[in-house]
Amino acid sequence: MSPAPRCWGAVLQNATLVAGGLVVSVLLLELGLRLFAPLSPSWSQPDDTLGWAFIPHAAYRFVAPEGCPGWTSSGQINSHGLRDREYPYAKPPGTYRILALGDSYTEGLQHDLDHIWPKLLEQRLNQRGGDMRYEVINGGRSGMGTGLEYLFYTSRGRRYAADLVVLLVIGNDVEDNSAAFREPGGYGPYFSLDGDALVVDDSFKRERAYWVRSVLTPLKQRSALVSYVLRQYYVFVNWRAQTSGAAVSVGARAAGAAEVETPVVAPYSPAIVQAVAVTQRLLVELNEAVRADGARLVVFNGSRETWDPAQPDALVRAVANEQHLAYLDLIPPMEAAAARSGTLMFGCRENGGGGHWSRAGQATAAALIYEFLESSGVLPAER
């Protein structure tokens, strides 16, 4: 019986050596990745309300995928998780505050902060004269549809006590509002209709991918190895979703579908018609929430939709007429400005004018929004 302690001692010694070897290997992998394959730090994290959100105080460096010269930006997310300068929730005296809602066109990571429409609008407003100070707070974030914009406003945006809420609608908002067109590997809340009532589906919080990201995101911020492993995991999740047919395009849904008539859209698939109906109801609910806070909602359209060039202008205009909302389709005047100047409003010459607004597009949109707010009598009288 005497050899037993020696056996256990040998086992313990071997286990210690193996554990030490694993630790050294992990440290070497971490060091190697930091030296030879550095990854940009993440500035987003899982969020139980919105699916994901910016990390307060996180540094970012963004290179736009459009491939246009100079389309990069860097900076720091503010303490409230917005791509903007610091603004307290409490509105300072003598301040007229505007909250800008939208997706990546409003977020504007393709360009430095001072060259996107919320900041250009703020600059223009503060040149009006008088003793009124203006703040335009950038609540935009890529991937937001009307549903996420509504949830952002009701959960956080209303804390800014804005006098005016400006919503920029983009064509893919309709798909973003529908689970039927969910991107492979994507997650987040979606709305459906029960009669006229909106019903939110937040089951994403119980999905494995969301749980994994929630647990590992803090480690990802500190470890190049964890960041690399997570990136490979996301690539695998996306590949599996694509190969399993989880990704459904608008065209695939529409093909062979029965004709469904609505007051707003031509015959399309039931999925599109339902997504349009949800979008319209969300606009109504957002307007009611803004009005309940003593503010006013103004809506602008910033793009065409590929499945119907008349959208989203037609569906937004229908709601604007019903709800007596101030509304402007930015596309016709932006196209006219492009024709006069020969300057592309979308993309760049290198990519054939595709993608997001160029700096000229951002500046033109800001000028058009300012002129519309001024002419509509929405802004306070100069003092």
N, C-alpha and C positions, 0 to 999 in steps of 0.2 A: 504493500500500500504506500510505501514511502515515495515512489517515483511520481505520484500524482501532482504534488506541488510543483515539481520541476516541469511537468507537462503544461500545467496552467501558466507557469511563468513564461515558457517558450511561446505559448499561444498569445499571451498578453504582449510579449516583446514583438512578435511578428505583426500583431494588429497595430501596435504603436508605429512600427516602421511603415506599414501600408498607409495608415492615416496621415503620417507625416509626408509620405511621398505624394499622396493626393493633394494635400495642402500646398506643397511646393509646386506641383503641376498646375494647380488652379492659379496660384500667384504668378507663375511664369506665363500662363495663357493670358491673364489679365494684363501683365506688363507688355507682352507682345502685341496685343490688340491696341493698347494705348499708344504704343510707339509706331506700329506699322499699319494699323487699320483703324485710325481714330474715327469714331462716329459722332455726328452732331448730337448734342444733348437734346433730349426730348423736352418739349414745353407743353405737353398735353397729358391729361390723366383721366381715368374713368370717373364718371359723375353719375350719381344715382338718379338725377333729374333729367339731364340732357344727354346721357350716354357717354359723352366725354366733354372736357372743358380745358381751358388753359390753366397752367400751374401758376399761381400768383408768384411774382418776383422771378420767374424763370427767364433765363437769357435765351434768345433765339437768333438763328441765322438761317435765312431761307433763300434758296435758289429756285426760281420759278421753272417749272417743267416746259414752258413754251419755247425755250431756247432763244429768247430775245435778248440782245445785248443790254446789259445794265439792269436786267430784271432780277434784282436781289434786294434783300433788306436784312437788317439786324437791329436788335434792340432788346428791351426787357418788358415782359408782361407786367402790368401794374398789380397793385396789392389786392384788387378786386377780381383779378383774373381776366382782364380785358387787354386787347392790344391797343393801348392808349397811354396818355400821360395820367398822372394821378388826379382823381377828382373825389372829394369826400361825398358820402351819400347825402349829407345835409347841404342843401343849396345855399350858397352865400347870398346875403342881401344884395339887392340891385342886380341880380343875375337872371337872365332868361336862358333856360336850359332846354336843350334838344337832345333826345336820345335817338341815335341812329341804329336801326335794326336791319339785318341783312345777312347774306352769306359771304362767300369769299370775295365778291365784288366790293363789299363794305369793309371786311377785314383788311383787304388790300395788301397782303404780304408780298405781292409782286413788286411793290415800290416802298420806298422809305415813308415813314409815317406822315411827314409833312406834305407828301404828294398824293394823298388819297382824299376822296371827296369829303368825308366828315371833317377832316382838318382844314381843307381848303375852304369849305363852307364856313367853318368857325372863323377863319381869318377874314373872309369877306364880310361876315356879319359884324365883326368888331371894327370894320372900317366905315360902318354906317354913320358914325357920329353920335353925339349925345352921351348921356351918362349911363346908359344900359350896357352891361357886360354880357357877352354871349359865350356859352359853353356848348359844344357839340360832342357828346360822349359816344365813342365808337363801341357799340354792342355787337358788331358783326363777328361772325366766325364761320369758317368754311364748313360746308355740309349742312348748314341750317336751312330747313324748309320753314314754311309758315307755322307748322306745329311746334318746332323747337323754338322759334322766335316768340310764339305765344307763351310757351313754358318759361323761357328766359325772362320775359317781361313780368309775368305773374309771380315768379319766384324770386327774382333779383332786380330786374330792370326798374320796377316801379319804386324801388327804394331811393332812386335818384330824384324823385319828385319832379320829373320833367314837365315843362309847360307844353311841349310839343314832342310827339313821337313820329319820326320819319321812317317809313318802311320801304326798303328797296326790294322789289320783287324781281326774281330772275326765273327764266323759263323752266329750269329743272326743279323749281320748288314743288311743282305738282308731283313729280316722281318722288322727291324727298319726303313728301307727306304721306306716302303710301307704302305699306309693307310689301305690296306686290312687286315693287321695283327695288327692293333692298339689294344693296351691293354685296358681292361675295365677302364673307367674313365681317360684314358690318353689323353694328348693333345700335340700339337706341329705341326710344319710345315712338309709338305711332298712334294715330287716331283713327277711329271709325265712327260711323253714325248709327245711332239707335233712334230712328225717327229724325227729329231735329237736334237731338242731344249728342254732343261729342263724348266719345268713350275712349279713354287713353289705355293703351296696351304697354305696360312697362315690364313685360315678362323678360326683357333682355337682362335684367338684373339677376335672373336665376340661370343664365346661360354659362356654360363652362368657360368660354372665351372671355367673358366679362370678369368672371371670378379670377381667372389666371392673371389678367391685366391688373386688376385691383390689388392683388397680392404682390405682384412683381414690379409694378411701376416705381415704388420707392427705391427698390434695389437697382432698377434700370438707370435711375438718375445718378447713381454712385459707381456703377460697375460697367466697364466696357464689355466684359464677358457676358453678363446677364443681358445687356442691351443687344449683343450679337445673337445670343440664343433666342431671345424674344423675336427678333426680326426674322430669323429663320422659321420660327413657329408660325408667325403671321403669314409668311410666304406659303407655308404648307397648308394652312387653313384656307387661304384664298385659292390655292391650286385645287384642293379637294372640293371646295364649293363649286368652282368652275367646271371641273370634270364630272361632278354629280348633277350638273344642270341646274344648280340653285340660282344662278344669275339669269334673270328674265329681262329681256329688253322690251322697250315699248313696242317695237315692230313685231316681235314674236308674239306678244300678247294680242296685238291687234289683228294678226293674220287669221282670216277665216272666222272672225268673231261676228256674232249677230249684231245687227244695227240697233243702236240704242239712242233715242233722241232725248236731248235735254235742251233747255233754253239757251245754253251757252256754247256747247261744242257740237260739231257735226257728228255723224255716226262713227263711233269708236268702240273699242272693246269695253266690256263692263268694268274692267280694272281701271281704265282711263276715266270713264264717266264717274266711277266712285271716287277716284282721287281728286277729280275736279270738284265734286260736291263737298268733299271733306275740306278742300282748300278754301272754297267759298265760305263755308261755315266757320272755319278758323279765322278768316278775315273779319267776319261779323263779331265773333267772340272777342277778338283782340280789340276791335273798336269799342265794344262795350266795356271792356276792362280799362282801357285808356280813359274813356269818358267818365267812368266811375271814380277815377283818380283826379278828376278835374282838369285833365289835359285834352289835347286834340291829336287825332291821328291823320297824317297825310301820307299818301301812297304814291310811289313812282314805279314804273316798269323800266327795267334796264336791259332786256334782251328779248330775242325771239325764241320760240321753241321749235326744235327741228321737226317734231311730229305734226306741227301745225303752225305756220308762220304768223297766224293771227293770235296765237296764244303766247303769253298769258294776258295780253291786253284785254281780250274780250271778257274773260272771266272776272278780272279785277274791275273792269269798267262796269260790269253788271252789279257787283257789290257796291261800288262807289256810288252809283246812281240810287240804289236802294237805301243806302245808309247815309246819303248826303255827305260823302267824303270828298275832300279835295284830292284830285288825282291827275297825274300827267304821265303819258307815255313818252319816255325820253328818246325812244329810238328814232322817230322821224326827224326831230331837230338835230340829233347827233349825226344822222346820215347827211342832213343838209350841211352841217358844219364840216363834215369830212369832205363833201363834194367841193365846197368853197375853198378849203385850205389845202386839199390834197393830202391830208394827214389821216393816218389810220386811227380809228377809235378803239378797235380791237386788235390785239396782237401786234405784229411787226411785219415788215416786208420779208424778213428772213423765214418766217413761217406762214406766209401767205395771208396774214391778217386773222389768224385764229387765236382762240383763247380769251383771256380776260381783257379788261380795259387797259389800254396803254396809258402812259402818263397824260397824254393829250385827252384820252377818253375820260380819265378821272377828273381832269380840270374842266372839261366841257360839261360833264355831268354836274359838277359842283356849281358851275355858273348857271346852268339851267334850273337847278333846284333852288338856288338863291332867287333868281328872277321870278320863279313861280311863287315862292313863298311871299315875296315882296308884293307882287301884283295881286295875289289872292287875299290880301288883307289879313294874313295869318300872323304876321309879325307885329309886335307892339309898335305904336307910333313913336317916331323919333322925338326925343325930348331935349 
